[in-house]
Amino acid sequence: TIKGGDFRSREANVHRLAEVSVNIIDQCVAQGVPFAREYGGLLDNRSFGGAQVSRTFYARGQTGQQLLIGAYQALEKEIAKGGVTMHKRTEMLDLVVVDGHAKGIITRNLQTGEVSSHAADCVLLATGGYGNVFFLSTNAMGCNVMAAFRAHKRGAYMANPCYTQIHPTCIPVSGDYQSKLTLMSESLRNDGRIWVPKSAETAKKIREGQLTATDVAEEDRDYYLERKYPSFGNLAPRDISSRSAKEVCDEGRGVAKTGLGVFLDFSDAIERLGEDTIRARYGNLFQMYEKITGDNPYKTPMMIYPAVHYTMGGLWVDYNLMSNVNGLHVLGEANFSDHGANRLGASALMQGLADGYFVIPATLPNYLASVEPGTVTTEAQEFVEAEKAVKDRIEKLLSINGKRAVDSFHRELGLLIWDKCGMSRSKDGLEEALKRLSEIRKEFWENVKIPGSGEGVNMELEKAGRVADFIDFGEVMIHDALDREESCGGHFREEYQFTKDDEDVKSGYTNEGEAKRRDDEYCYVSAWEYKGPGEKPFLHKEELEFENVELAVRSYK
């Protein structure tokens, strides 16, 4: 996990994650998650990207969904018993801080429009990542950064926001009409082989429909991951696999109509193992792919291309998962702690379950023991002021009455962030993005059109609040990418990559064009403090220390 994250994660947190990982499986089995089993009844394992051993427990091609259902069912049981109160269709719009301690939140009911205050002894955020800042991602369209960014504006540090994961196996973009992308499980890379034609001319003929994948002879195919990383092959880590796909498409060898796509081919696996075996392993994924694209992956290779999937950055937390704001604890993808600059497959599920089931129950009492329960209520002046600020912001958004739809701003923002702070970044591109972001913000607050009112259901109002925060968050992300003048994991600065003159390339240890870290200057966590809209945030640094794992150049050859 530390190597996969390019040595930019906190070693102590990763060590704890590994320690409790076995307990996670037992917990999920007890909840009824139908993990795959061997013939004798023991739990089965398979390989995932970045690992050469079969270390991953799985449930066919839908492990994440099954784990989610298991967790939801356990939660519903507690709701039915009266131990948990569920507020459905409710969105957090602000964090309330009283005397330096997080003591509650302000929410809006998405059905009635009612804004209300909720006081507590502490606040736990488990609100996911910020991948939808790119507009097109594999995340659900409702996923947003609002809760985390509201906490950031109230003083919580935002850590490593430039670390975003681009997943290599997603269905390629097909047109401007799309509002999200579809993930194809990384498990497909166990048996699928990734390739493009060796010549740009052949790729062009495929794009134009003059040739099909099956028309390309074996000797004219470039299985580029197997060629570049013979030890790991098609199971190279996600950041490396995604950049490699971008490289071959940039060379003109992409096979999708847009030029942005590569083949994921199962013909060898079907010939070797039989179609029934492949159907048993990936049948649901193949069916989903055929429904979306109209192509039968048993007969013709899938087309895939990288897409935004996960965010390794998030709110800064200490070992107890508490942010620098006392009482504010942050769990799962919403925090930064475990994955460094790149996440390995299945590790998000591992972290989310570990944080919720095993870490926070042990660490939260440390904070609760230091405070007197029930001392703050919604009558406190801080709640009154926060609720008024939320209502004023809603009224301000509704009063603009401009001419552009919210989605048009989100799409423009997302394309900008993808182009300038996506799979590769450069100083010039990032500086250009900063300039454009301020222009987008100015036009948004002058020209956005939000029909309807704040009373009752108003999805355009919901989206407007989220996009406004995405614009401000985008600036923090760009500042972080500009400051980190190195390449590591999912953060690839074009100025910092291995060249043919580097000793590690000459020796054959790594390849030309791989990410080049600068451990002497950037072996730290970047924790950014909010200073106001349009202002550069202030950088705090947490130096990273490694006691059990030695810093080394990553090599997957």
C-alpha positions as CSV (number, residue, x, y, z in Angstrom):
1,T,0.0,0.0,0.0
2,I,2.9,2.4,0.8
3,K,4.7,1.6,-2.4
4,G,1.6,1.8,-4.4
5,G,1.0,5.2,-2.9
6,D,4.4,6.3,-4.1
7,F,5.6,6.8,-0.5
8,R,3.4,9.7,0.2
9,S,1.1,8.1,2.8
10,R,1.5,8.2,6.6
11,E,3.1,4.9,7.5
12,A,1.5,4.6,10.9
13,N,-2.0,4.8,9.5
14,V,-1.2,2.3,6.8
15,H,0.3,-0.1,9.3
16,R,-2.9,0.1,11.4
17,L,-5.0,-0.5,8.3
18,A,-3.1,-3.6,7.5
19,E,-3.5,-4.9,11.1
20,V,-7.3,-4.6,11.1
21,S,-7.9,-5.7,7.5
22,V,-8.4,-9.3,8.5
23,N,-11.1,-8.3,11.0
24,I,-12.9,-6.4,8.2
25,I,-13.4,-9.7,6.3
26,D,-14.8,-11.4,9.4
27,Q,-17.1,-8.5,10.0
28,C,-18.5,-8.5,6.5
29,V,-19.0,-12.2,6.4
30,A,-21.0,-11.9,9.6
31,Q,-23.1,-9.3,7.9
32,G,-23.9,-11.7,5.1
33,V,-21.6,-10.4,2.3
34,P,-21.4,-13.2,-0.2
35,F,-17.7,-13.4,-0.7
36,A,-16.5,-15.9,-3.3
37,R,-15.4,-19.3,-1.9
38,E,-13.2,-22.1,-3.1
39,Y,-14.7,-25.6,-3.7
40,G,-13.9,-26.6,-0.1
41,G,-15.8,-23.6,1.3
42,L,-12.9,-21.4,2.3
43,L,-12.9,-17.8,1.1
44,D,-11.2,-17.3,-2.3
45,N,-8.7,-14.6,-3.3
46,R,-7.6,-13.0,-6.6
47,S,-5.1,-10.5,-7.7
48,F,-5.7,-6.8,-8.1
49,G,-3.6,-4.0,-9.6
50,G,-0.2,-3.3,-8.0
51,A,0.1,-6.7,-6.3
52,Q,1.7,-9.9,-7.5
53,V,-0.1,-12.2,-5.0
54,S,-3.8,-13.0,-4.7
55,R,-4.6,-10.9,-1.7
56,T,-8.0,-9.6,-2.5
57,F,-11.3,-11.1,-1.2
58,Y,-14.1,-10.5,-3.7
59,A,-17.7,-11.1,-4.6
60,R,-17.7,-11.8,-8.3
61,G,-17.4,-8.4,-10.2
62,Q,-19.4,-6.4,-7.7
63,T,-17.5,-6.5,-4.4
64,G,-18.0,-2.8,-3.6
65,Q,-21.8,-3.1,-4.1
66,Q,-22.1,-6.1,-1.9
67,L,-20.1,-4.6,0.9
68,L,-22.2,-1.5,0.6
69,I,-25.4,-3.5,0.9
70,G,-24.0,-5.3,3.9
71,A,-23.2,-2.1,5.6
72,Y,-26.5,-0.5,4.7
73,Q,-28.4,-3.5,6.1
74,A,-26.5,-3.3,9.4
75,L,-27.3,0.4,9.6
76,E,-31.0,-0.3,8.9
77,K,-31.0,-2.7,11.7
78,E,-29.8,-0.1,14.1
79,I,-32.3,2.4,12.7
80,A,-35.1,-0.1,13.3
81,K,-33.9,-0.7,16.9
82,G,-33.9,3.1,17.6
83,G,-30.2,3.5,18.1
84,V,-29.7,5.6,15.0
85,T,-31.9,8.4,13.6
86,M,-31.8,8.7,9.8
87,H,-32.4,12.0,8.1
88,K,-33.3,11.1,4.5
89,R,-32.8,13.4,1.6
90,T,-30.9,15.9,3.8
91,E,-27.8,17.8,2.8
92,M,-25.2,19.3,5.1
93,L,-24.6,22.9,4.3
94,D,-22.3,24.1,7.1
95,L,-20.3,23.1,10.1
96,V,-20.8,24.9,13.4
97,V,-17.7,25.5,15.5
98,V,-18.1,26.7,19.1
99,D,-15.0,27.8,21.0
100,G,-12.8,25.9,18.6
101,H,-14.7,22.7,18.8
102,A,-17.1,21.2,16.2
103,K,-20.4,21.1,17.9
104,G,-23.0,20.6,15.1
105,I,-24.1,21.1,11.5
106,I,-26.6,23.1,9.5
107,T,-28.7,21.0,7.0
108,R,-31.3,21.6,4.3
109,N,-34.2,19.1,3.7
110,L,-34.1,18.5,0.0
111,Q,-37.9,17.8,-0.1
112,T,-39.2,20.7,1.9
113,G,-36.4,23.2,1.7
114,E,-36.3,23.5,5.5
115,V,-33.0,24.7,6.9
116,S,-32.3,23.3,10.4
117,S,-29.6,23.1,13.0
118,H,-28.3,20.0,14.8
119,A,-26.2,20.2,17.9
120,A,-23.9,17.4,19.0
121,D,-20.9,16.6,21.2
122,C,-18.7,16.0,18.1
123,V,-19.1,15.7,14.4
124,L,-18.1,12.8,12.1
125,L,-17.8,13.3,8.4
126,A,-18.0,10.3,6.1
127,T,-19.0,12.2,3.0
128,G,-16.8,10.8,0.3
129,G,-14.4,12.4,-2.2
130,Y,-14.4,15.3,-4.6
131,G,-14.0,13.5,-7.9
132,N,-17.0,15.3,-9.4
133,V,-15.0,18.5,-9.6
134,F,-14.0,17.0,-13.0
135,F,-17.7,16.9,-14.0
136,L,-17.2,13.5,-15.7
137,S,-16.3,10.8,-13.3
138,T,-17.4,7.3,-12.3
139,N,-18.9,8.8,-9.1
140,A,-22.7,9.1,-8.6
141,M,-23.8,12.5,-9.8
142,G,-24.9,13.5,-6.3
143,C,-21.4,13.1,-4.9
144,N,-19.9,16.5,-4.0
145,V,-17.3,18.3,-1.9
146,M,-19.7,20.5,0.0
147,A,-19.5,19.0,3.5
148,A,-15.7,18.7,3.5
149,F,-15.3,22.2,1.9
150,R,-17.7,23.8,4.4
151,A,-15.5,22.3,7.2
152,H,-12.4,23.6,5.3
153,K,-13.9,27.1,5.3
154,R,-14.5,26.7,9.1
155,G,-10.8,26.0,9.7
156,A,-10.2,22.4,8.9
157,Y,-7.1,21.8,6.8
158,M,-7.5,20.3,3.3
159,A,-4.6,17.8,2.7
160,N,-3.1,16.8,-0.6
161,P,-6.1,17.8,-2.8
162,C,-4.1,17.4,-6.0
163,Y,-3.9,13.6,-5.4
164,T,-6.7,12.2,-7.6
165,Q,-6.9,8.7,-9.0
166,I,-7.7,8.1,-12.6
167,H,-9.0,4.5,-13.0
168,P,-7.7,2.7,-16.1
169,T,-10.7,0.5,-16.9
170,C,-13.7,2.7,-17.6
171,I,-16.0,2.9,-20.7
172,P,-14.7,5.8,-22.9
173,V,-16.5,9.1,-23.3
174,S,-18.8,8.8,-26.2
175,G,-20.2,12.4,-26.6
176,D,-20.8,15.8,-25.0
177,Y,-24.2,14.7,-23.9
178,Q,-22.8,12.5,-21.1
179,S,-23.1,13.5,-17.5
180,K,-21.1,10.6,-15.9
181,L,-18.9,7.7,-16.8
182,T,-19.1,4.0,-16.1
183,L,-16.4,2.0,-14.2
184,M,-15.5,-1.5,-15.3
185,S,-14.1,-3.5,-12.4
186,E,-10.3,-3.7,-12.1
187,S,-10.8,-7.5,-11.7
188,L,-11.2,-7.6,-15.5
189,R,-7.4,-7.0,-15.7
190,N,-6.8,-10.5,-14.2
191,D,-7.8,-12.2,-17.5
192,G,-8.1,-9.3,-20.0
193,R,-5.1,-8.2,-22.0
194,I,-4.8,-4.5,-22.9
195,W,-3.5,-3.5,-26.3
196,V,-3.5,-1.0,-29.2
197,P,-2.3,-1.4,-32.8
198,K,1.5,-0.9,-33.2
199,S,0.8,1.6,-36.0
200,A,-1.2,4.8,-35.9
201,E,-2.4,4.1,-39.4
202,T,-4.1,0.8,-38.3
203,A,-5.6,2.6,-35.3
204,K,-7.0,5.3,-37.6
205,K,-8.7,2.6,-39.8
206,I,-10.3,1.1,-36.7
207,R,-11.6,4.6,-35.6
208,E,-13.1,5.1,-39.0
209,G,-14.7,1.7,-39.1
210,Q,-12.6,0.3,-41.9
211,L,-11.1,-2.4,-39.6
212,T,-12.2,-4.2,-36.5
213,A,-10.1,-5.4,-33.6
214,T,-10.2,-9.0,-34.8
215,D,-8.8,-7.9,-38.2
216,V,-5.5,-6.9,-36.5
217,A,-2.9,-9.7,-36.6
218,E,-1.2,-10.7,-33.3
219,E,2.2,-9.4,-34.5
220,D,0.6,-6.0,-35.2
221,R,-0.7,-5.6,-31.7
222,D,1.2,-3.7,-28.9
223,Y,0.4,-5.2,-25.5
224,Y,2.0,-2.1,-24.0
225,L,1.6,-2.9,-20.3
226,E,3.1,-6.4,-20.8
227,R,5.9,-4.8,-22.8
228,K,6.7,-2.1,-20.3
229,Y,6.1,-3.9,-17.1
230,P,6.8,-7.6,-17.7
231,S,6.6,-8.6,-14.0
232,F,3.2,-7.0,-13.4
233,G,1.8,-6.8,-16.9
234,N,-1.8,-5.9,-17.1
235,L,-2.0,-5.7,-13.3
236,A,0.3,-2.6,-13.1
237,P,-1.0,0.0,-10.6
238,R,-3.7,2.3,-11.6
239,D,-1.7,5.5,-12.0
240,I,0.9,3.8,-14.2
241,S,-1.7,1.9,-16.3
242,S,-3.7,5.1,-16.9
243,R,-0.7,7.2,-17.9
244,S,0.4,4.4,-20.3
245,A,-3.1,4.5,-22.0
246,K,-2.9,8.2,-22.3
247,E,0.6,7.9,-23.9
248,V,-0.4,5.5,-26.6
249,C,-3.5,7.5,-27.4
250,D,-1.4,10.7,-27.6
251,E,0.7,8.9,-30.1
252,G,-2.4,8.5,-32.3
253,R,-2.9,4.8,-31.5
254,G,-6.2,5.2,-29.7
255,V,-9.0,3.0,-31.0
256,A,-12.2,4.7,-29.9
257,K,-13.9,7.1,-32.3
258,T,-12.7,10.0,-30.2
259,G,-9.2,8.6,-30.3
260,L,-9.3,8.1,-26.5
261,G,-9.7,4.3,-26.0
262,V,-7.7,1.1,-25.9
263,F,-8.7,-2.6,-26.2
264,L,-9.3,-4.9,-23.2
265,D,-9.2,-8.3,-24.9
266,F,-10.5,-11.6,-23.4
267,S,-10.0,-13.9,-26.4
268,D,-6.9,-15.5,-25.0
269,A,-8.6,-16.2,-21.6
270,I,-11.7,-17.6,-23.3
271,E,-9.6,-19.9,-25.5
272,R,-7.5,-21.0,-22.5
273,L,-10.2,-21.3,-19.8
274,G,-13.5,-21.5,-21.8
275,E,-16.3,-19.1,-22.1
276,D,-18.2,-20.6,-19.2
277,T,-15.4,-19.9,-16.8
278,I,-15.1,-16.3,-18.0
279,R,-18.9,-15.9,-17.8
280,A,-18.8,-17.2,-14.2
281,R,-16.2,-14.7,-13.2
282,Y,-17.3,-11.6,-15.0
283,G,-20.7,-12.3,-16.5
284,N,-22.4,-9.3,-14.8
285,L,-19.7,-7.0,-16.0
286,F,-19.9,-8.3,-19.6
287,Q,-23.7,-7.9,-19.6
288,M,-23.4,-4.3,-18.3
289,Y,-20.8,-3.4,-21.0
290,E,-23.0,-4.9,-23.7
291,K,-26.0,-2.9,-22.5
292,I,-24.1,0.3,-22.6
293,T,-22.1,-0.1,-25.8
294,G,-24.0,-2.6,-27.8
295,D,-20.8,-4.8,-28.3
296,N,-20.5,-8.4,-27.1
297,P,-17.2,-8.6,-25.2
298,Y,-17.2,-12.4,-25.6
299,K,-16.8,-11.9,-29.3
300,T,-14.9,-8.5,-29.6
301,P,-12.6,-6.8,-27.2
302,M,-13.9,-4.2,-24.8
303,M,-12.9,-0.6,-25.3
304,I,-11.7,1.2,-22.1
305,Y,-10.0,4.5,-21.2
306,P,-9.0,6.1,-17.9
307,A,-11.5,8.2,-15.9
308,V,-11.6,9.9,-12.6
309,H,-12.6,7.4,-9.9
310,Y,-11.3,8.2,-6.4
311,T,-9.6,11.1,-4.5
312,M,-6.7,10.3,-2.2
313,G,-6.7,13.9,-0.8
314,G,-9.2,15.1,1.7
315,L,-9.4,16.8,5.1
316,W,-6.3,16.4,7.2
317,V,-6.7,14.1,10.2
318,D,-4.4,12.9,13.0
319,Y,-3.9,9.2,14.0
320,N,-7.2,9.3,15.8
321,L,-9.0,10.5,12.6
322,M,-9.6,14.0,14.2
323,S,-9.0,17.0,12.1
324,N,-7.2,20.1,13.4
325,V,-10.6,21.4,14.4
326,N,-11.3,19.7,17.8
327,G,-14.2,17.3,17.7
328,L,-14.3,17.1,13.9
329,H,-13.5,13.5,12.9
330,V,-13.3,12.5,9.2
331,L,-13.6,9.0,7.9
332,G,-13.0,7.1,4.6
333,E,-12.5,8.9,1.3
334,A,-13.3,12.3,3.0
335,N,-9.9,12.2,4.8
336,F,-6.4,11.9,3.3
337,S,-4.6,9.5,5.5
338,D,-4.0,6.0,4.0
339,H,-3.4,6.0,0.2
340,G,-0.7,8.6,-0.5
341,A,-0.5,9.7,-4.1
342,N,-2.2,6.6,-5.6
343,R,-4.6,4.0,-4.2
344,L,-4.4,0.3,-4.9
345,G,-7.5,-1.7,-5.9
346,A,-9.9,-2.6,-3.1
347,S,-8.1,-0.4,-0.6
348,A,-10.9,2.2,-0.5
349,L,-13.3,-0.4,0.7
350,M,-10.7,-1.6,3.2
351,Q,-10.1,1.9,4.5
352,G,-13.8,2.9,4.7
353,L,-14.7,-0.2,6.6
354,A,-11.6,0.0,8.9
355,D,-12.3,3.6,9.8
356,G,-15.9,3.0,10.6
357,Y,-15.9,-0.4,12.2
358,F,-12.6,-0.6,14.0
359,V,-10.7,2.7,14.2
360,I,-13.3,5.4,15.2
361,P,-14.9,3.3,18.0
362,A,-11.5,3.1,19.6
363,T,-10.3,6.6,19.1
364,L,-13.5,8.8,19.4
365,P,-13.8,8.1,23.2
366,N,-10.4,9.9,23.6
367,Y,-12.0,13.1,22.6
368,L,-15.4,12.5,24.2
369,A,-13.6,11.9,27.6
370,S,-12.2,15.4,27.4
371,V,-15.5,17.3,27.0
372,E,-18.7,17.6,29.0
373,P,-21.6,16.2,27.0
374,G,-24.6,18.3,26.1
375,T,-23.1,21.6,27.0
376,V,-23.9,23.2,23.6
377,T,-27.4,23.5,22.1
378,T,-28.8,25.0,18.9
379,E,-29.6,28.1,21.0
380,A,-26.0,29.1,20.9
381,Q,-25.2,32.2,18.9
382,E,-22.8,30.3,16.6
383,F,-25.8,28.2,15.4
384,V,-28.0,31.2,14.9
385,E,-25.2,32.9,12.8
386,A,-24.4,29.8,10.8
387,E,-28.0,29.1,10.0
388,K,-28.5,32.7,8.9
389,A,-25.4,32.5,6.6
390,V,-26.7,29.4,5.0
391,K,-30.1,31.0,4.3
392,D,-28.5,34.2,3.0
393,R,-26.3,32.1,0.6
394,I,-29.4,30.3,-0.7
395,E,-31.2,33.6,-1.3
396,K,-28.2,35.0,-3.0
397,L,-28.0,32.1,-5.4
398,L,-31.7,32.4,-6.2
399,S,-31.6,36.1,-6.7
400,I,-28.9,36.1,-9.5
401,N,-31.4,35.1,-12.2
402,G,-28.8,35.0,-15.0
403,K,-28.9,33.1,-18.3
404,R,-26.5,30.1,-17.9
405,A,-27.6,26.7,-16.5
406,V,-25.7,25.3,-13.5
407,D,-24.5,22.3,-15.5
408,S,-22.9,24.5,-18.1
409,F,-20.7,26.0,-15.4
410,H,-19.9,22.5,-14.0
411,R,-19.0,21.2,-17.4
412,E,-16.7,24.1,-18.1
413,L,-15.1,23.8,-14.7
414,G,-14.6,20.0,-15.1
415,L,-13.1,20.2,-18.6
416,L,-10.6,22.9,-17.3
417,I,-9.6,20.8,-14.3
418,W,-9.3,17.7,-16.4
419,D,-7.2,19.4,-19.1
420,K,-4.9,21.3,-16.7
421,C,-4.9,19.1,-13.5
422,G,-5.8,15.6,-14.8
423,M,-3.5,12.8,-15.8
424,S,-0.7,15.2,-16.4
425,R,0.0,18.7,-15.1
426,S,2.5,21.5,-16.0
427,K,3.4,24.8,-14.4
428,D,2.0,26.8,-17.3
429,G,-1.2,24.9,-17.5
430,L,-1.9,25.1,-13.8
431,E,-1.2,28.9,-13.8
432,E,-3.6,29.3,-16.7
433,A,-6.2,27.2,-14.8
434,L,-6.0,29.5,-11.8
435,K,-6.7,32.5,-14.0
436,R,-9.6,30.8,-15.6
437,L,-11.1,29.7,-12.3
438,S,-11.4,33.3,-11.1
439,E,-13.2,34.2,-14.3
440,I,-15.5,31.2,-14.0
441,R,-16.3,32.2,-10.4
442,K,-17.1,35.8,-11.3
443,E,-19.4,34.8,-14.1
444,F,-21.1,32.1,-12.0
445,W,-22.1,34.6,-9.3
446,E,-23.3,37.1,-11.9
447,N,-25.0,34.9,-14.6
448,V,-26.2,31.5,-13.2
449,K,-29.8,30.7,-13.7
450,I,-31.7,28.9,-10.9
451,P,-35.4,28.5,-11.6
452,G,-37.9,27.9,-8.8
453,S,-37.6,28.7,-5.1
454,G,-35.8,27.5,-2.0
455,E,-39.0,26.0,-0.7
456,G,-39.5,22.4,-1.7
457,V,-37.6,20.3,-4.2
458,N,-35.2,22.3,-6.4
459,M,-32.4,20.2,-7.9
460,E,-30.9,23.2,-9.7
461,L,-30.5,25.0,-6.4
462,E,-28.8,21.9,-4.9
463,K,-26.4,21.7,-7.8
464,A,-25.6,25.4,-7.7
465,G,-24.4,25.2,-4.1
466,R,-22.2,22.3,-4.9
467,V,-20.8,23.8,-8.1
468,A,-20.0,27.0,-6.2
469,D,-17.9,25.0,-3.8
470,F,-16.3,23.0,-6.6
471,I,-15.1,26.2,-8.1
472,D,-13.5,27.4,-4.8
473,F,-12.2,23.9,-4.1
474,G,-10.6,23.8,-7.6
475,E,-8.4,26.6,-6.6
476,V,-7.1,24.8,-3.6
477,M,-6.4,21.8,-5.8
478,I,-4.5,23.8,-8.4
479,H,-2.5,25.6,-5.7
480,D,-1.5,22.2,-4.3
481,A,-0.5,20.8,-7.7
482,L,1.5,24.0,-8.4
483,D,3.3,23.8,-5.0
484,R,4.3,20.1,-5.4
485,E,7.1,20.4,-7.9
486,E,7.6,16.6,-8.3
487,S,5.8,13.7,-9.8
488,C,4.4,11.0,-7.6
489,G,1.5,8.5,-8.1
490,G,-1.5,10.2,-9.6
491,H,0.2,13.7,-9.5
492,F,2.3,13.8,-12.7
493,R,4.1,17.0,-13.3
494,E,5.4,16.9,-16.9
495,E,8.6,18.7,-15.8
496,Y,9.5,15.9,-13.4
497,Q,9.9,12.5,-15.1
498,F,12.7,10.0,-15.6
499,T,14.8,10.6,-18.7
500,K,17.2,8.3,-20.6
501,D,20.1,10.1,-18.8
502,D,18.9,9.0,-15.3
503,E,20.9,6.1,-13.8
504,D,17.7,4.2,-12.9
505,V,16.7,4.2,-16.5
506,K,20.2,3.3,-17.8
507,S,20.3,0.3,-15.4
508,G,16.8,-0.8,-16.6
509,Y,15.3,-0.4,-13.1
510,T,12.6,1.9,-14.4
511,N,11.4,3.4,-17.7
512,E,11.9,6.7,-19.3
513,G,8.8,8.9,-18.7
514,E,7.9,7.5,-15.3
515,A,7.0,9.8,-12.4
516,K,10.1,11.2,-10.6
517,R,9.8,12.0,-6.9
518,R,11.9,14.6,-5.1
519,D,12.1,13.1,-1.6
520,D,14.6,15.6,-0.3
521,E,12.1,18.5,-0.8
522,Y,8.6,17.1,-1.0
523,C,8.3,14.1,1.4
524,Y,5.5,15.8,3.3
525,V,1.7,16.1,3.6
526,S,0.4,19.4,2.2
527,A,-2.3,20.7,4.6
528,W,-3.9,23.9,3.3
529,E,-5.6,26.5,5.5
530,Y,-8.5,28.5,4.0
531,K,-7.8,32.2,3.8
532,G,-10.9,33.4,1.9
533,P,-12.5,33.3,-1.6
534,G,-9.9,33.9,-4.3
535,E,-7.1,34.1,-1.8
536,K,-4.1,31.7,-1.8
537,P,-4.5,29.2,1.0
538,F,-1.7,28.9,3.6
539,L,0.4,25.8,3.5
540,H,1.2,23.7,6.6
541,K,3.5,20.7,6.2
542,E,3.5,17.4,8.0
543,E,6.8,15.7,7.4
544,L,6.4,12.0,6.5
545,E,8.5,9.4,8.5
546,F,9.2,5.9,7.4
547,E,10.4,3.4,10.0
548,N,9.4,0.0,8.5
549,V,9.5,0.7,4.8
550,E,12.5,2.3,3.1
551,L,12.0,5.1,0.5
552,A,12.7,3.8,-2.9
553,V,12.1,4.4,-6.6
554,R,8.9,2.5,-7.6
555,S,9.6,-0.2,-10.2
556,Y,7.0,-2.5,-11.6
557,K,9.2,-4.0,-14.4
